[in-house]
Amino acid sequence: MKTKNFLAKYIGIILLLAVCFSGGFLWGNVRQVNALLPSDLIVRNIDFNADLSILWDVLKIIKTKYKGRKDLNDQDLVYGAAKGLVKSLGDPYSEFMAPESSKKFLEDISGSFEGIGAEIGIKDGILTVVAPLEGTPAKKAGLMSGDKIIKIDDETTPELSIEKAITLIRGPRGTEVILTILRGDNNEQREITIKRGIIKIPVIEWSLKGNGDIAYIQLFSFTENSPDKFSQIAQEILQSPANKIILDLRGNPGGYLESAVEIAGWFLADGELVVKEDEGNEKGELYKSKGKAVFGEWPTVILIDEGSASASEILAGALRDNLGTKLIGKNSFGKGTVQQMEPLKKGASLKITIADWITPSGLSISKSGLSPDVEVDLDIDAFKQGEDSQLQKAIENLTNS
């Protein structure tokens, strides 16, 4: 069974939350593993060269000699072994989820949940804020893209998985969590107290800028209904005086791949490449536009920053590579891998990294993200007073074009 491809995502969407992905195993011919395991344990259609009997030996020793063996739950032992197997990959975005964790994950991506409203990921080996979402407790408390989380309440983070970090940060609305973060190039340490709340993922807003001829579109996330929302505002824009577009993807941590591809179709002609899925072989899937390029001839610029990740990077890269669309702001996050969510027995699931995203020009997003064509720093103090230097640069760029 296949579910939708996610990106984010996870960069773990703490809404609290988690984010994003789908897939299905191919089951083929059955073969025994040289009698190294119990006769009813089989491996299907894979090439595997290791002695699996050590796992069975460890299990037997635990069940016969461990002092607390009478209180052990056999199914928990299996889940623990599965977690260890996935952890050995060294990939922060791949994880095994026991039934309860899997249930919470699926609830989180449905649209509304309790938490703080920020997406996290692993960057340079450190738990990092990808983006606080608009209108959420995380945003209101002052959490920022790029903040490095070194402690959650009293728990230090270096050894935490994203799943564990999310478990610690999520919680009932009205309760508080204290995040100790490092910020900026000088790694200034500070504590931020955030009161958890009900989180709803914002999708899209638009307004007129400049001399009334620029449609300013803020796309906050790529949810399942983002294409429908974009279609609605596109009709409004077409009925307005606008003939230019600023697409603001700042702080957009990603979401559904399919949503990014559909929205790209408003700018790209049918059949143009949006992104390639690189699986480490020559069979990588190509995702192409199916749109009519309604806005293809409109002068357009895109705003990006450190919180633009995953689907945001795919959309921005596709428009730059195909149309020469300028990117303005700061370097994007660099979340360029794709995960699939594999349903397992008893309600458990496996989120596994299967590929890298490659832009139409051949750039691997995961290596360095997207560099802006026009780099502009954002003065946070001025921004709080309503002055947006990056947006102003985008307006100037379109006005003078």
C-alpha positions in Angstrom: 0.0 0.0 0.0 1.3 3.4 -0.9 0.8 6.7 0.8 1.9 10.1 -0.4 5.5 11.2 -0.7 6.5 13.7 1.9 9.5 15.9 2.2 10.0 17.6 5.2 10.0 16.6 6.1 11.2 15.5 8.8 13.3 17.5 9.4 10.9 16.4 12.2 7.8 18.5 12.2 7.3 19.4 15.7 3.8 20.8 15.6 4.3 18.9 17.7 4.3 17.3 15.3 6.5 15.5 12.9 6.4 15.6 9.0 6.5 13.7 6.0 6.5 10.4 3.3 5.3 7.1 1.6 5.9 3.9 -0.3 5.6 0.2 -0.5 7.9 -2.8 -0.4 8.2 -5.1 -3.3 7.7 -8.7 -2.2 9.2 -11.4 -4.4 10.5 -14.9 -4.3 11.1 -16.4 -0.9 14.4 -18.0 0.1 15.8 -19.4 3.3 18.9 -17.9 4.9 21.1 -20.9 5.2 19.3 -22.2 8.3 21.0 -19.4 10.3 17.7 -18.5 11.8 14.6 -20.3 13.0 13.0 -22.2 10.2 10.0 -19.9 10.0 12.1 -16.7 9.5 12.7 -15.8 5.9 14.2 -13.0 3.9 12.3 -12.0 0.7 14.0 -10.9 -2.5 17.0 -9.2 -1.0 20.8 -9.8 -1.2 22.1 -10.2 2.3 25.5 -11.4 3.4 25.8 -11.7 7.1 25.3 -14.2 9.9 21.9 -13.3 11.4 22.1 -16.0 14.0 23.8 -13.6 16.5 20.5 -11.8 16.9 18.8 -15.1 17.8 21.6 -15.9 20.2 21.3 -12.6 22.0 17.5 -13.0 22.3 18.0 -16.5 23.8 20.5 -15.2 26.3 18.2 -12.3 27.3 15.2 -14.6 27.7 17.1 -17.2 29.8 19.7 -15.1 31.8 18.7 -11.5 32.2 17.7 -10.8 35.8 14.5 -9.0 34.8 13.4 -11.5 32.2 10.1 -12.2 33.9 8.9 -8.7 33.3 10.0 -8.5 29.7 7.5 -7.8 26.9 8.6 -9.9 24.0 7.1 -7.6 21.4 9.0 -4.6 22.9 12.2 -6.7 22.5 11.4 -7.0 18.8 10.6 -3.3 18.5 13.9 -2.5 20.2 15.9 -4.7 17.8 14.1 -3.0 14.8 15.0 0.5 16.2 18.7 -0.6 16.6 18.8 -1.9 13.1 17.5 1.4 11.6 19.7 3.5 13.9 22.8 1.6 12.6 22.2 3.4 9.2 23.4 6.6 10.8 20.6 8.5 9.0 18.7 10.9 11.2 15.7 10.8 8.9 15.2 7.0 8.9 13.5 5.6 11.9 11.4 2.7 13.2 8.2 3.6 14.9 6.4 1.3 17.3 2.6 1.4 17.0 2.0 4.3 19.5 4.7 6.5 17.9 3.4 5.6 14.4 -0.1 6.6 15.4 1.0 10.0 16.7 3.0 10.6 13.6 0.0 9.9 11.3 -2.1 12.1 13.5 0.5 14.9 13.3 0.5 15.1 9.5 -3.3 15.3 9.4 -3.4 19.0 10.0 -4.1 19.9 13.6 -2.3 18.8 16.8 -1.0 20.0 20.1 2.6 21.2 20.5 4.7 24.3 19.8 4.6 24.6 16.0 8.2 24.3 14.8 9.9 21.8 12.5 13.3 20.4 13.5 15.9 18.5 11.7 19.5 17.4 12.0 22.0 19.8 10.4 25.8 19.2 10.8 25.0 16.5 13.4 23.1 19.0 15.6 19.3 19.1 16.4 18.3 22.3 14.6 15.2 24.4 14.1 14.2 24.4 10.4 11.4 26.8 10.8 8.8 28.0 13.4 5.5 28.0 11.6 3.5 31.2 11.2 1.2 32.1 14.1 2.3 29.3 16.4 3.6 29.3 20.0 7.2 28.7 18.7 7.0 31.7 16.4 5.5 34.0 19.1 8.1 32.9 21.7 10.9 34.0 19.4 12.3 30.6 18.1 14.1 31.2 14.8 15.3 29.1 11.8 18.8 27.9 12.4 18.6 27.8 16.2 20.6 24.8 17.5 18.7 23.0 20.3 21.2 21.7 22.9 18.7 20.9 25.7 15.0 20.1 26.0 14.0 20.9 29.6 16.7 19.0 31.5 17.5 16.6 28.7 20.6 17.2 26.5 20.1 16.5 22.8 23.4 15.2 21.3 22.3 11.6 21.6 18.6 12.1 20.9 16.9 10.9 17.8 14.5 13.2 16.1 11.6 11.0 17.3 12.8 11.2 20.9 13.2 15.0 20.7 9.7 15.3 19.3 8.3 13.2 22.2 10.0 15.5 24.7 8.9 18.7 23.1 5.3 17.7 22.3 2.7 17.8 25.0 -0.8 19.0 26.0 -1.8 22.6 25.3 -1.2 25.0 28.2 1.9 23.2 29.4 5.4 24.6 28.9 8.7 23.3 27.5 12.1 25.0 27.9 14.4 24.9 24.9 18.1 25.8 25.4 19.4 27.0 22.1 22.6 28.3 20.5 22.0 31.2 18.0 24.1 32.9 15.4 27.7 32.6 14.4 28.9 33.3 17.9 26.6 30.5 19.3 25.0 32.7 21.9 23.2 30.5 24.4 19.7 31.3 25.6 16.7 29.6 27.1 13.3 30.0 25.4 10.1 29.0 27.3 7.2 28.0 25.1 3.7 27.3 26.1 2.2 24.5 24.0 -1.0 25.0 22.1 -3.3 23.7 19.4 -1.3 23.8 16.1 -2.9 24.2 12.7 -0.6 24.3 9.7 -1.0 27.6 7.9 -1.1 27.2 4.1 -1.1 30.4 2.0 -1.9 34.1 1.9 -1.5 36.8 -0.7 -1.7 40.6 -1.1 -0.8 43.4 -3.5 2.6 45.1 -3.2 4.6 47.8 -5.0 2.4 49.9 -7.1 -0.4 47.4 -6.8 0.9 45.4 -9.7 2.8 42.8 -7.7 1.1 39.7 -6.2 2.9 38.8 -3.0 2.2 35.1 -2.2 3.3 33.7 1.1 3.3 29.9 0.9 3.8 28.6 4.5 3.7 24.9 3.9 3.1 22.2 1.3 0.1 20.4 2.8 -2.2 18.0 0.9 -4.6 20.8 0.2 -2.0 23.4 -0.8 -2.6 23.0 -4.6 -6.3 23.7 -4.1 -5.6 26.7 -2.0 -3.0 28.0 -4.5 -5.6 27.5 -7.3 -8.1 29.6 -5.4 -5.7 32.5 -4.9 -4.4 32.2 -8.5 -7.9 32.9 -9.7 -8.1 36.0 -7.4 -4.7 37.2 -8.7 -5.8 36.8 -12.3 -8.7 39.1 -11.6 -6.5 41.7 -9.9 -4.3 44.4 -11.3 -1.2 42.3 -10.7 1.1 41.2 -13.5 4.2 40.2 -11.4 4.7 37.8 -8.6 6.8 37.5 -5.4 6.7 33.9 -4.1 7.7 33.9 -0.5 9.0 30.5 0.7 10.9 31.8 3.7 10.3 29.6 6.8 8.5 27.0 4.7 9.8 23.6 5.8 8.2 21.6 3.0 5.6 18.9 3.1 4.1 16.9 0.2 6.2 16.4 -2.9 3.1 16.2 -5.0 1.9 19.6 -3.8 5.2 21.2 -4.9 5.0 19.5 -8.4 1.3 20.7 -8.8 2.1 24.3 -7.8 5.1 24.3 -10.2 2.6 23.6 -13.0 1.3 27.2 -12.6 4.7 28.4 -13.8 6.1 25.6 -15.9 4.8 24.2 -19.2 3.6 20.6 -19.4 6.4 18.1 -19.3 9.1 20.3 -17.9 11.3 18.6 -15.2 10.6 19.7 -11.7 12.9 17.4 -9.8 14.7 14.1 -10.1 14.7 11.4 -7.5 18.3 10.0 -7.3 18.3 6.5 -5.8 22.0 5.9 -6.4 21.4 4.3 -9.8 20.2 5.2 -13.3 16.5 4.5 -12.5 15.7 7.6 -10.5 12.2 8.8 -11.0 11.5 12.1 -12.9 8.8 14.4 -11.6 7.5 16.6 -14.4 5.1 19.5 -14.6 1.5 18.8 -15.6 0.4 22.4 -15.6 -0.4 25.1 -18.2 2.2 27.7 -17.1 -0.5 30.3 -16.5 2.1 32.5 -14.7 5.0 31.3 -17.0 5.5 34.7 -18.6 5.0 36.8 -15.4 8.1 38.4 -14.0 8.7 36.4 -10.8 11.2 36.3 -7.9 11.3 33.9 -5.0 12.3 34.7 -1.4 14.2 31.9 0.5 16.0 31.7 3.8 17.5 29.2 6.2 14.0 27.9 7.0 13.2 27.1 3.3 13.5 23.3 3.1 12.5 20.2 1.2 9.5 21.0 -1.1 10.3 24.7 -0.9 13.8 24.0 -2.3 12.4 21.7 -5.0 9.9 24.4 -6.2 12.5 27.2 -6.0 15.1 25.1 -7.8 12.7 24.1 -10.5 11.6 27.7 -11.3 15.2 29.0 -11.3 16.6 26.2 -13.5 13.7 26.2 -16.0 12.8 29.9 -16.1 15.8 31.8 -14.7 13.7 32.9 -11.7 15.8 34.9 -9.3 16.1 33.7 -5.7 16.5 36.5 -3.1 17.4 36.2 0.6 19.7 33.6 2.3 20.9 30.1 1.6 18.2 27.5 2.1 18.3 24.7 4.6 19.4 21.8 2.4 16.9 19.1 3.1 17.3 17.2 -0.1 16.4 13.6 0.8 13.1 11.7 0.3 11.6 9.4 2.8 9.0 6.7 2.4 6.6 5.6 5.1 6.3 1.8 5.2 3.4 0.3 7.1 4.3 -2.7 9.2 2.4 -5.3 11.2 0.5 -4.4 14.4 0.4 -0.7 13.5 4.2 -0.1 13.5 5.9 1.7 10.6 9.2 2.4 9.1 10.3 5.8 7.8 13.2 5.2 5.5 15.4 7.5 3.3 15.3 6.2 -0.2 16.8 8.9 -2.4 18.3 12.4 -2.9 16.5 15.2 -4.7 18.3 16.6 -7.7 17.2 19.9 -9.4 16.7 20.0 -13.2 20.3 21.5 -13.6 21.7 18.6 -11.6 22.2 20.2 -8.2 22.0 17.9 -5.2 19.8 19.9 -2.7 21.0 17.9 0.3 24.7 18.9 -0.1 24.4 22.6 0.2 20.9 23.8 -0.3 20.1 26.6 -2.7 22.3 29.8 -2.8 20.4 33.0 -3.5 21.1 35.0 -6.6 20.8 38.1 -4.5 21.9 37.7 -0.9 20.1 39.9 1.6 20.4 39.7 5.4 17.2 40.2 7.4 17.5 42.7 10.3 15.4 41.0 13.0 14.9 44.1 15.1 13.8 46.1 12.0 11.6 43.2 11.0 9.8 43.3 14.3 9.0 46.9 13.5 7.5 46.0 10.2 10.6 46.6 8.0 11.3 43.6 5.7 14.6 44.2 3.9 14.4 41.0 1.9 10.8 41.7 0.7 11.8 45.2 -0.1 14.7 44.0 -2.3 12.3 41.7 -4.1 9.9 44.5 -4.8 12.8 46.7 -6.1 14.0 43.9 -8.3 10.6 43.5 -10.0 9.9 47.2 -10.1 13.2 47.8 -12.0 12.9 44.8 -14.3 
